[in-house]
Amino acid sequence: MMSAREGGRAMCPTSPTLYNSKFWKGDDKRRNLVLYRASDDYYFCDKYQNPQTREEYAPILRYAEVLLNYAEAKAELGTLTQNDLAITVNEIRSRVGMRGLDMNEANKNIDWYLESKEYGYPNVTGANKGVILEIRRERAVELIQEGFRLQDLYRWKAGYCIDQAISGMYFPGPGEYKLAGKETADLILYAAGSTKPQGGEGVSVYELGSDIILSEGNKGYVYYHKTVENQRPGFNEERDYLYPIPSGERSLNPNLTQNPGWSDGLDF
């Protein structure tokens, strides 16, 4: 299968929200390495494009996941050291030239985004709160679109994250923005009702409130999914960490009770 960057079909289309999310750190090159921005509206995950030709193997066991598991376990147990981070998280970050994770700094200066009720994990507590949050960020970035996220939320008892607002990057207001690292702007936002600015070749021009919606009107986080957010059923903390037991299995064994919160119509 040909890479999306080479004009072929990408294996996994993704949301612009993922590309523009605030959990990407400024010096993290992985955003543009694993997520391909085909246009303003179309993004693709560009991982493992050629497993059939063996040019790029699809992983069975990810070494990076093993390292992250080790770091997370030691952080939760309270036995994590800076040396542990050097051989785990920082080993992963060094591949893309990122600054390493400093344990003391992470615990002292906790990222408000990661601990907020609106966007992060407010149930994380303890002396290692900051570094645990950073390890969770690292899992989200390194293992993006590889099928780990939902089970991570379940084992962290963080199903509430599913109900959090789906938002993209922050814009302070109308104006010109350089998003692709170029010397000139590639995005122009203008206020509703004002004259549409002229954008040159390769420049996207959006009217606020119409072409693009921000969380606070003329400023805020990009609100891609406003029209569907109220249609989401919501996560049930008392029920949704467990799947229902199939009614056929319960019919074979009447002693098998249904998991809490689920109803299958059987009266035993």
N, C-alpha and C positions, 0 to 999 in steps of 0.2 A: 504494500500500500504506500502510495506516494505522500510525502509530507505536505501539509497545507501550505507551508511556506514555499513549496516548489510547484504549487498549482494543483496538487492532488486533493483528495478528500481527507479532511481531518477525522480522526476516530471519535472525537467527543466534542460536540458543540457545547458552549458554556455561556453563562450569563455575563453581561457587561459588569454587573455588580461584583462579581468575583475578581475581575481584572482591576477594578477601581477601589476595592476594599481598603480600609485603613489598616488592616493587619499587616500589610506589606511594609517593611521598613525601607527607608530611603535608599540604603545602599544594597538592597537585595536584588540581584540581577535575575533571580529565578522567575520573577513575574513575566519578563519579556522572553525568557528562554523556554518556559513551559506553556505559556498562554500566548496564543497568536491572535493579534488584532487584525482581522481581515478587512474590517470596515468599522464605522462608528457603531453599527448595530449588530455585527456578527463577530463572535470570538470563538476560538477553538482551543482545546487542550492539545498540545503538540507533543505529547509523550509517547514513546514506544510505537513509532509509526511503522517500523519495518521488522516486526518479529518473525514474519514468515520467511524473509530472505536472510534472517540472522544478522542483519546489519545492526539491529538494536534489539536485544533480547527483552521479552516481556518477563518481568520478575516473578518468581515463585515465592521467594523469601527475600524481602528487601533488607539489605544490610543497614541502611539508614534507619529503618523502623526498629531494628534490634538495638541500635545505639540510643534511639529516643526512648524505647521501653526501659532501658537500663537507667538512663538519667531520670526519667519520671519516677520510677520505683524508688530510687535512692532519695529523691527529693521528698516524696510522700512519707518515706520512713524517717526522714530527718537525718540521714547519714551522708547526704550529698556534699562533695567537696569541690573546690575549683579544679582540682586535678581530674575529677570525674567529668566535669564539663569539657575539659581540654580534649579528652579522648572520645567524646560523644557529640554533643551539640556543636562545639567549636570545630570539630573535625568535619562536620557536614557544612558548616558555614564557610570554612576556608576554601572549599571547592569553587565558590563564586566570589571570593575576595571580600567577604563580609567581615566586619568587626566581630570579635568573639563575644560571647555572653559572659559577663562578670557577675558572679553570684551575689556579692555584697551590694553592688550597684543596683541589681535587679530588685533585691529585697528592700533596699532603701528608697529607691525612686520607682514606685510601681506605676506602670502605664495605666492612666485613668480609663482608657478605652477597654483594656482587658478585664478590669474589675467592675466596670459599670453594669448596672441592671439592664440598660438599654441594649448594649452591644457585647458584653463579656460574660464573666463567670463570677457573680457576686457571692456564691457559696464557698469560695476558696478562702481559707483562713490559715493562721499559724505563722510561725517564724519564716517559713520558706514560701510564703504566698507569692511574692514577686517572681521568684525563679520558676515556680510551678506554672504560673501564668505564661511566662516566656517560653517554657517547654511546650505548653499547649499551642502557643502561637507557631512554634517551630514545626509541630506535627501538622498543623493546618496548611502551612506553606509547603513543606517538603513532600508531604504525601497527598497533595491536592489532586482530586479527581481519580484517586486510586481505590476508592471504596472503603476507606477507614473512618470517615467522619461520623456517620450515624452511630456506629458501635462505640466510638470514642465518647460521644455525648451520653450514650446509655451507661457506660461504665463509670463516667464521672458524675452520674445522676444530674446531668445538665440538660435534660430534655426541654427545659424552658427556653433554651437557645433557639429551638425550632420556631417558637412564637415571636422571637425578636424581629423588629422591623428589618426588612431587607433593603439596605441602603448602600450607595456607592461612595465615591470620594466627595470631599468637602470643597465647595466653591464659596468664597466670601462675597460674591456679588457679580454684577455684569462686568465684562472686560475681556481682555485677551489672555489666553493661557498657552503655555508651552508644555505639552504633555508627552511629547516623543523625544525630548532631549535635544531638540533643534534650536538654532539661534533665533528663529522667528516663530511666532505663534501658529498653532495648528487648530486652535479652537477659539471661537468668539461667542460669548453669551451677551444677549442684549435684553433690556427690560421690555415687558409686554406693552404694546402700543407705540413704542418708539420706532424710528426708522431702522430698517434692517441694514446693518453694515455690509460693505462689500468685502468678501473674503477671497484671497487669491487661490491659486491652484493648491489643492490638498488641505485647504482650511475649511473646517466645519463651522457653520453659523447657525446658532440655535436661539429661538425666542423663549425666554423664561416663562414658565407656566403653560406653555403650549408644546413646543418641541422637546423641552426638557423640564422636569418638575423637581424643585428643590424643597427640602423639608421645612424651610422657614420662608417660603415665598421667593424673594429675590436673593436669598443666600441659604446655605445649609448643605446637607448631604443629598446626593442625587437619589431620587425616589423613583426607581425604575418600575416597581411593582405595585404602585398605589391602587391601580384599578382592580387588582385581584387579592390584595392583602386581606380584606374583610371576608373573603370567601374561603380562607384556610380554616379547617375545622378546629385547630388548636390542639396542643399536646395535653393529654390527661395524665398528671403525675401519679395518680392512683392506679392507673391501668396500663399505660402504654410502654412501660419498661419490659413488659412480658407480652409475648404474642398469645393469641387464644389457642387453646388445645383443639385440634380438629374434632368436630362432632362425631365423625365416624370412629375415631379412636375411643371417645368416651362411650359410644354405644357398645363397643366391644368390651369395655371394662367399666361398669357402673360405679366402681369405687374410685374412679379417676375424676376428681372435682375440677371444675373450670377455674381458670386463673381469674383473679379479682377484677371486677369491672366488666367482664365479657359475658354476653348472653348468647347461647346457641339454641334456645328453645327447648332444651332437654330439662326435665324436672327432677333430675337426680345429680 
